C-alpha cells in the first residue's frame, strides 16, 4: 500500500467526524474531507506543508467546513430576501384580485412614484435610493458618500416631503 493510501486510511474517519461536528451532515462532512484529499493529491508535487501533516489536514477540513457554513448563511440570506420579494408579489396579486382595475391603478401609481423620484435633486435622489432601494443604513450611506449621518437624514426627509407634495394631489385626483 502506498503512503497516500495509508494516510487516507488513517485520517479519513477522524477527519469526517471532525467535519461533521461543524456541518451536522455526514454526506457534507465526507465531501469536505474528500475535497481536501483530492487537493492534496493534485498538488502533491508543489504543496509545502509547514506544520505536521495531521495539523495541515485538520486545518484544511476546518476551513472547508467553515466555507460550507458561510455558503449556507449566504444562501439563507438570499432565500430570505427571495421569500420577502415573493410575498410582496403575492400580496400585490391578492390586492389586484379585488377588482380587475386595481392592478392597473397600482402600476400607474408605481410609475408616478418612479417619475416623482426622478424629479428629486440628484444628490437627494441618490441618497433616497440608497436608503430605500438598496436598503442601506444611514451610517452606511454617510460613510460611502463621505457625508454626515445628519446630512443623510436631512436629504431623506427632503425627499419624502417632495414625494409627498407631488404624490398626494395625484392620489386625491385619482380617488375622485
C-alpha positions in Angstrom: 0.0 0.0 0.0 1.5 3.4 -0.9 1.9 6.3 1.5 -1.0 8.3 0.2 -3.4 5.3 0.6 -2.1 4.8 4.1 -2.6 8.4 5.0 -6.1 8.3 3.6 -7.0 5.2 5.6 -5.5 6.7 8.8 -7.1 10.1 8.6 -10.4 9.8 6.7 -12.6 8.7 9.5 -11.3 11.1 12.1 -11.5 14.0 9.6 -15.0 13.1 8.7 -16.0 13.1 12.4 -14.3 16.5 12.8 -16.1 18.0 9.8 -19.4 16.5 11.0 -19.1 18.5 14.2 -19.2 21.7 12.1 -21.7 20.7 9.4 -24.0 18.3 11.2 -24.3 16.3 8.0 -22.4 13.1 7.3 -22.5 13.5 3.5 -21.2 17.0 3.5 -18.5 16.1 6.0 -17.3 13.3 3.8 -17.4 15.6 0.7 -15.3 18.2 2.5 -12.7 15.5 3.5 -12.7 14.1 0.0 -12.0 17.6 -1.4 -9.1 18.1 1.0 -7.5 14.7 0.0 -8.2 15.5 -3.7 -6.5 18.8 -3.4 -3.6 17.2 -1.6 -3.3 14.6 -4.4 -3.5 17.1 -7.2 -0.9 19.5 -5.7 1.3 16.8 -4.2 4.3 17.9 -6.4 4.1 21.6 -5.3 2.4 21.7 -1.9 4.5 22.7 1.0 3.3 21.6 4.4 5.0 23.8 7.1 3.4 22.1 10.0 2.9 18.4 10.5 0.6 16.5 8.2 -2.1 16.0 10.8 -2.4 19.7 11.6 -2.5 20.5 7.9 -5.3 18.1 7.2 -7.4 19.1 10.2 -6.9 22.8 9.4 -7.9 22.2 5.8 -11.0 20.3 6.8 -11.9 23.0 9.3 -11.6 25.7 6.6 -13.7 23.7 4.2 -16.4 23.2 6.9 -16.3 26.9 7.7 -16.6 27.8 4.0 -19.6 25.4 3.8 -21.3 27.2 6.7 -20.5 30.6 5.2 -22.1 29.4 2.0 -25.2 28.2 3.9 -25.5 31.6 5.6 -25.3 33.5 2.3 -27.8 31.1 0.7 -30.2 31.5 3.7 -29.9 35.3 3.4 -30.6 35.1 -0.3 -33.5 32.8 0.2 -35.0 35.0 2.9 -34.8 38.0 0.5 -36.4 35.9 -2.2 -39.2 34.9 0.1 -39.8 38.5 1.0 -40.0 39.5 -2.6 -42.3 36.6 -3.4 -44.6 37.6 -0.5 -44.7 41.1 -1.8 -45.7 39.8 -5.2 -48.4 37.6 -3.7 -49.7 40.5 -1.6 -49.7 42.6 -4.8 -51.7 40.0 -6.7 -54.1 39.5 -3.8 -54.9 43.2 -3.8 -55.3 43.1 -7.6 -57.8 40.3 -7.4 -60.3 42.5 -5.6 -61.0 44.4 -8.8 -59.6 43.9 -12.2 -58.6 47.6 -12.5 -56.7 47.7 -9.2 -53.6 46.2 -10.8 -53.7 48.9 -13.4 -54.1 51.6 -10.8 -51.2 50.1 -8.8 -49.0 50.1 -11.8 -49.9 53.7 -12.6 -49.1 54.7 -9.0 -45.8 52.9 -9.3 -45.0 54.8 -12.5 -45.9 58.1 -10.8 -43.7 57.3 -7.9 -40.8 56.5 -10.2 -41.4 59.8 -12.0 -41.5 61.7 -8.7 -38.3 60.1 -7.6 -36.7 61.1 -10.9 -37.6 64.7 -10.3 -35.7 64.8 -7.0 -32.5 66.8 -7.0 -29.6 64.4 -8.0 -27.9 64.2 -4.6 -31.2 63.8 -2.7 -32.4 61.1 -5.2 -29.1 59.2 -4.8 -29.4 59.2 -1.0 -33.1 58.3 -1.1 -32.5 55.4 -3.5 -29.6 54.1 -1.4 -31.8 54.1 1.6 -34.9 52.6 0.0 -33.9 50.6 -3.0 -30.5 49.3 -1.7 -31.8 49.2 1.9 -28.6 50.8 3.2 -28.4 52.2 6.7 -27.9 55.9 7.2 -24.5 55.3 8.6 -23.5 53.2 5.6 -24.7 55.9 3.2 -22.8 58.5 5.1 -19.6 56.5 5.0 -20.0 55.7 1.3 -20.7 59.2 0.3 -18.3 60.8 2.8 -21.0 62.9 4.4 -22.5 63.1 7.9 -25.4 60.9 9.1 -27.3 64.2 9.8 -26.9 65.1 6.1 -28.3 61.7 5.1 -31.3 62.1 7.4 -32.0 65.6 6.2 -31.8 64.6 2.5 -34.1 61.7 3.1 -36.6 64.0 4.9 -36.4 66.4 2.0 -37.1 63.5 -0.5 -40.1 62.3 1.5 -41.5 65.8 1.7 -41.1 66.4 -2.0 -42.6 63.0 -2.9 -45.5 63.6 -0.5 -46.2 67.0 -2.0 -46.0 65.5 -5.5 -47.9 62.4 -4.8 -50.8 63.4 -2.6 -52.5 65.7 -5.1 -52.2 62.9 -7.7 -53.9 60.4 -5.4 -56.6 62.9 -4.5 -57.3 63.4 -8.2 -57.5 59.6 -8.8 -59.7 58.9 -5.9 -62.4 61.3 -7.1 
